[in-house]
Amino acid sequence: MLIGEVARRSGVSARMLRHYDSLGLVRPTGRTEGGYRQYSTEDIRRIFHVESLRSMGLSLREVGSALNDPGFTPSELVDDLIRQTRERIASETALLTRLCRIGAVEPADWEDALHIITLLQALGADSADRRQRAALSSVERTPVPVEALVEAALSETDPNVAGAIRWALAQSGDGGLALLAQGLGSPVAEVRKRAVQTIAEIPDGEATALLRDAVTHPDHAVRKGAALALGAGGVADGIPTLIDMIVEETNDVAAADALSALANDPVLAVQIAAKLVECLAHGTVESSARRRLTQALADIPGITASRALAALSHDEDRAVALTATYVLTLRDTRSDAAVRGRDDRAAAGLADQVLACDG
């Protein structure tokens, strides 16, 4: 079969067939009287073998080795091709992601586009200082795509840089909450922790809704982060988790502070005091935990907390009883000071009235 007919039937151009011949990949076994290449059935079969191997990503040199080496084993080469292909896909995917992010911002001109590219590169830099500067400047001019900020927030290990990125996200409007919600479901514990920390700094009703859901998350760190954020925002959903944190001595001071802030609401003060008392009555709670719960009652205003402390001052556990007694003394001192303050203010007001009359 002459080269032109082989080209038509195989789909391989005559030029490529000549190239195969020059490399020794597929040499026609015959020649016509006029000197034209003539391919046998076996030659054509070899052409298809070459094309099949090329379709797998092999170079022509690798194809030659595969076809000509009787001891050639394909497994190692195939493994290498798999690795190369995965690397190529990862590189192309990263490029596609970068292009989509730039396109989403709709830069007005090449200067804006180059500014975005520079910031995206800086967010992935090895230098923590450079990453922090990129985060802080990301809200200027053409902003960095929110997806890039979320990705940076979920992967950042430096606490200063992470704070700057969270601040930038809080300035970005919706803050990429949908992506951060996905971060809460990450199989990596650190990513979940960073996700809840970032959500906590976004002043948005949808962020609060995410935090309310997060207080029932199976991950302890997510639950605790959500409870602290909700407590700081005056939302009561995290109260049970905050009490658990005091019992477990996990960031217990911050948890007690959050309960104290929530207790500024008289209704919540009663609820918090009742839950603390209920936890204190639990027979399985250790002595050290009962002392911390008693201390937490100190900053909860109202008669419920006062009565509980009075009862605890006679507790069988001497350490708990002493703590309750001391706390009651502090509460009485504060109460007396408040009364004196009211009396002083009343006296000052009366003096003003007298002076006004004399005038």
LOTORBA-66248 format. One line per 8 residues: number of its first residue (from 1); their letters; for each residue z negated, y negated, x negated of C-alpha. Coordinates in steps of 0.2 Angstrom, whole numbers, plus 5000, padded with zeros to 4 digits. Each point is the difference from the previous one (the first is absolute). Layout:
BEGIN
NUM	A	Z/Y/X ~ ...
END
This chain:
BEGIN
1	MLIGEVAR	5000/5000/5000 ~ 5005/4983/4993 ~ 4988/4986/4997 ~ 5006/4990/5015 ~ 4998/5014/5012 ~ 4983/5004/4993 ~ 4995/4982/5002 ~ 5005/5000/5018
9	RSGVSARM	4991/5016/5005 ~ 4984/4997/4990 ~ 4998/4981/5003 ~ 4998/4997/4981 ~ 5012/4987/4994 ~ 5013/5005/4987 ~ 4993/4988/4988 ~ 4983/5008/5001
17	LRHYDSLG	5008/5017/4998 ~ 5008/4994/4984 ~ 4983/4993/4995 ~ 4992/5017/5003 ~ 5013/5008/4989 ~ 4997/4988/4986 ~ 4981/5004/5000 ~ 5004/5018/5001
25	LVRPTGRT	4991/5002/5017 ~ 5015/5007/5009 ~ 5015/5004/4990 ~ 5015/5007/5009 ~ 5004/5018/4994 ~ 5019/4997/5001 ~ 5015/4988/4997 ~ 5017/4999/5008
33	EGGYRQYS	5016/5001/4990 ~ 5000/4981/5001 ~ 4982/4999/4993 ~ 4991/4996/5016 ~ 4982/5006/5003 ~ 4999/5015/5011 ~ 4984/5005/5008 ~ 4995/5018/5004
41	TEDIRRIF	4989/5005/5015 ~ 4985/5002/4987 ~ 5004/4982/4994 ~ 4999/4993/5017 ~ 4983/5010/5003 ~ 4993/4992/4984 ~ 5006/4982/5007 ~ 4989/5003/5015
49	HVESLRSM	4986/5006/4990 ~ 5001/4984/4990 ~ 5000/4989/5015 ~ 4985/5010/5008 ~ 4990/4997/4984 ~ 5005/4982/4999 ~ 4994/4997/5019 ~ 4983/5005/4994
57	GLSLREVG	4999/4986/4988 ~ 5005/5009/4984 ~ 5009/4991/4986 ~ 5017/5007/4994 ~ 4991/5005/4984 ~ 4987/5010/5011 ~ 5013/5007/5010 ~ 5009/5007/4985
65	SALNDPGF	4983/5008/4993 ~ 4997/5008/5017 ~ 5017/5008/5001 ~ 5003/5005/4982 ~ 4983/5006/4995 ~ 4997/5018/5005 ~ 4981/4998/4997 ~ 4999/4984/5010
73	TPSELVDD	4986/5000/5013 ~ 5001/4987/5014 ~ 4981/4999/5005 ~ 4995/4988/4986 ~ 5015/4989/5002 ~ 4998/5000/5019 ~ 4982/4995/4998 ~ 5005/4985/4989
81	LIRQTRER	5013/4995/5013 ~ 4987/5000/5013 ~ 4989/4989/4989 ~ 5014/4988/4996 ~ 5005/4999/5019 ~ 4982/4996/5005 ~ 4999/4986/4987 ~ 5017/4993/5006
89	IASETALL	4995/5001/5018 ~ 4983/4991/4996 ~ 5009/4987/4990 ~ 5013/4997/5014 ~ 4986/5000/5013 ~ 4990/4987/4990 ~ 5016/4989/4999 ~ 5004/5002/5018
97	TRLCRIGA	4982/4995/5005 ~ 5001/4985/4988 ~ 5016/4994/5008 ~ 4994/5002/5018 ~ 4984/4990/4996 ~ 5011/4986/4992 ~ 5012/5001/5015 ~ 4985/4999/5013
105	VEPADWED	4995/4983/4993 ~ 5017/4993/5002 ~ 5000/4989/4984 ~ 5010/4984/5002 ~ 5008/5001/4983 ~ 5000/5009/4984 ~ 4986/4990/4993 ~ 4989/5006/5015
113	ALHIITLL	5006/5018/4997 ~ 4996/4999/4981 ~ 4983/4993/5005 ~ 4996/5015/5011 ~ 5007/5012/4987 ~ 4989/4992/4987 ~ 4984/5002/5011 ~ 5004/5018/5004
121	QALGADSA	5002/5004/4982 ~ 4984/4991/4996 ~ 4990/5010/5014 ~ 5005/5016/4990 ~ 4996/4993/4983 ~ 4988/5009/4988 ~ 4990/4983/4998 ~ 4986/4998/5012
129	DRRQRAAL	5001/4981/4997 ~ 5019/5000/5004 ~ 4997/5010/5016 ~ 4986/4988/5006 ~ 5011/4985/4997 ~ 5014/5007/5010 ~ 4989/5004/5014 ~ 4993/4982/5001
137	SSVERTPV	5017/4992/4999 ~ 5008/5012/5012 ~ 4996/4988/5015 ~ 5009/4986/4992 ~ 5019/4996/5003 ~ 5009/5016/5005 ~ 4986/5013/5003 ~ 4999/5017/4993
145	PVEALVEA	5004/5013/5013 ~ 4985/5006/5009 ~ 5004/5018/4997 ~ 4999/4997/4981 ~ 4983/4992/5002 ~ 4994/5015/5010 ~ 5006/5012/4987 ~ 4992/4990/4986
153	ALSETDPN	4984/4999/5010 ~ 4999/5019/5003 ~ 5003/5004/4982 ~ 4991/4986/4990 ~ 4985/5006/4990 ~ 4994/4983/4993 ~ 4988/4992/5012 ~ 5005/4982/4995
161	VAGAIRWA	5018/5004/5003 ~ 4996/5009/5016 ~ 4991/4986/5007 ~ 5014/4988/4996 ~ 5012/5012/5009 ~ 4989/5002/5015 ~ 4999/4981/5001 ~ 5019/4998/5000
169	LAQSGDGG	5002/5013/5013 ~ 4987/4991/5011 ~ 5011/4984/4998 ~ 5016/5010/5005 ~ 4997/5000/5019 ~ 4999/5018/5007 ~ 4995/5006/4982 ~ 5011/5015/5001
177	LALLAQGL	4987/5009/5012 ~ 5012/5014/5005 ~ 5002/5005/4982 ~ 4981/4998/4996 ~ 4997/5011/5015 ~ 5010/5013/4992 ~ 4990/4998/4984 ~ 4985/5005/5010
185	GSPVAEVR	5008/5017/5002 ~ 5004/5002/4982 ~ 4995/5017/4992 ~ 4994/4990/4985 ~ 4982/4994/5003 ~ 5002/4984/4989 ~ 5015/4995/5010 ~ 4990/5002/5016
193	KRAVQTIA	4986/4990/4993 ~ 5011/4986/4994 ~ 5009/5000/5017 ~ 4984/4997/5010 ~ 4994/4986/4987 ~ 5017/4991/5003 ~ 4999/5001/5019 ~ 4982/4994/5000
201	EIPDGEAT	5006/4983/4992 ~ 5014/4997/5013 ~ 4994/4988/5014 ~ 5009/5008/5014 ~ 4996/5008/5016 ~ 5011/5015/4996 ~ 4991/5002/4984 ~ 4984/5001/5009
209	ALLRDAVT	5007/5013/5011 ~ 5005/5010/4985 ~ 4982/4998/4993 ~ 4993/5006/5017 ~ 5010/5016/4999 ~ 4996/5002/4981 ~ 4981/5002/5004 ~ 5004/5017/5006
217	HPDHAVRK	5011/5005/4985 ~ 4996/5016/4992 ~ 4999/4991/4983 ~ 4982/4994/4997 ~ 5006/4985/4989 ~ 5012/4995/5014 ~ 4987/5000/5013 ~ 4987/4990/4989
225	GAALALGA	5013/4987/4995 ~ 5005/4998/5019 ~ 4982/4999/5005 ~ 4996/4986/4988 ~ 5015/4990/5004 ~ 4997/5002/5019 ~ 4981/4995/4997 ~ 5005/4984/4991
233	GGVADGIP	5012/4996/5014 ~ 4987/5002/5013 ~ 5007/5016/5007 ~ 4987/5013/5005 ~ 5011/5016/4999 ~ 4994/5004/4982 ~ 4981/4999/5004 ~ 4998/5019/4999
241	TLIDMIVE	5009/5001/4984 ~ 4990/4986/4992 ~ 4984/5009/5005 ~ 5007/5016/4992 ~ 5003/4990/4984 ~ 4982/4994/4999 ~ 4994/5018/5002 ~ 5012/5006/4987
249	ETNDVAAA	4996/4986/4988 ~ 5019/4996/4999 ~ 5002/4981/4998 ~ 4985/4999/5011 ~ 4996/4982/4996 ~ 5017/4994/5006 ~ 4998/5011/5016 ~ 4983/4993/5003
257	DALSALAN	5007/4982/4998 ~ 5014/5005/5012 ~ 4987/5006/5013 ~ 4990/4984/4998 ~ 5016/4989/5003 ~ 5004/5010/5016 ~ 4982/4998/5006 ~ 5003/4982/5002
265	DPVLAVQI	5006/5005/5017 ~ 4984/5004/5010 ~ 5008/5014/5010 ~ 5006/5008/4984 ~ 4983/4997/4992 ~ 4992/5011/5013 ~ 5013/5014/4998 ~ 4998/5000/4981
273	AAKLVECL	4981/5000/5000 ~ 5001/5015/5012 ~ 5012/5010/4989 ~ 4990/4997/4985 ~ 4984/5006/5009 ~ 5009/5015/5006 ~ 5006/5004/4983 ~ 4982/4998/4993
281	AHGTVESS	4994/5012/5013 ~ 5012/5014/4993 ~ 4990/5013/4992 ~ 5013/5004/4987 ~ 5001/4982/4993 ~ 4992/5000/4982 ~ 4986/4988/4996 ~ 5010/4988/4989
289	ARRRLTQA	5013/4999/5014 ~ 4986/4995/5012 ~ 4994/4987/4989 ~ 5018/4992/4999 ~ 5001/5001/5019 ~ 4983/4991/5001 ~ 5006/4987/4988 ~ 5016/4998/5011
297	LADIPGIT	4989/4996/5015 ~ 4993/4985/4991 ~ 5016/4990/5003 ~ 5002/5005/5018 ~ 4993/4987/5012 ~ 4991/5004/5017 ~ 4986/5009/5007 ~ 5008/5017/4999
305	ASRALAAL	5000/4999/4981 ~ 4983/4992/4999 ~ 4992/5014/5011 ~ 5009/5013/4989 ~ 4993/4993/4984 ~ 4982/4999/5008 ~ 5001/5018/5004 ~ 5007/5004/4983
313	SHDEDRAV	4986/4991/4991 ~ 4989/5015/5006 ~ 5013/5013/4994 ~ 4994/5016/4992 ~ 5011/4996/4985 ~ 4990/4988/4990 ~ 5015/4992/4992 ~ 5008/4997/5017
321	ALTATYVL	4984/4993/5007 ~ 4998/4988/4986 ~ 5018/4994/5001 ~ 4998/4997/5019 ~ 4984/4991/4997 ~ 5008/4989/4986 ~ 5015/4997/5011 ~ 4989/4995/5015
329	TLRDTRSD	4991/4987/4989 ~ 5016/4992/4995 ~ 5006/4999/5018 ~ 4983/4992/5005 ~ 5002/4988/4985 ~ 5018/4995/5006 ~ 4994/4999/5018 ~ 4986/4988/4995
337	AAVRGRDD	5012/4990/4990 ~ 5012/4999/5014 ~ 4986/4994/5012 ~ 4994/4987/4987 ~ 5018/4994/4999 ~ 5001/4998/5018 ~ 4984/4991/5001 ~ 5005/4988/4986
345	RAAAGLAD	5016/4997/5008 ~ 4991/4996/5017 ~ 4988/4988/4991 ~ 5014/4991/4991 ~ 5009/4998/5017 ~ 4984/4993/5008 ~ 4998/4988/4985 ~ 5017/4994/5003
353	QVLACDG	4997/4997/5018 ~ 4984/4990/4996 ~ 5009/4989/4987 ~ 5014/4997/5013 ~ 4987/4994/5013 ~ 4991/4989/4987 ~ 5017/4992/4996
END
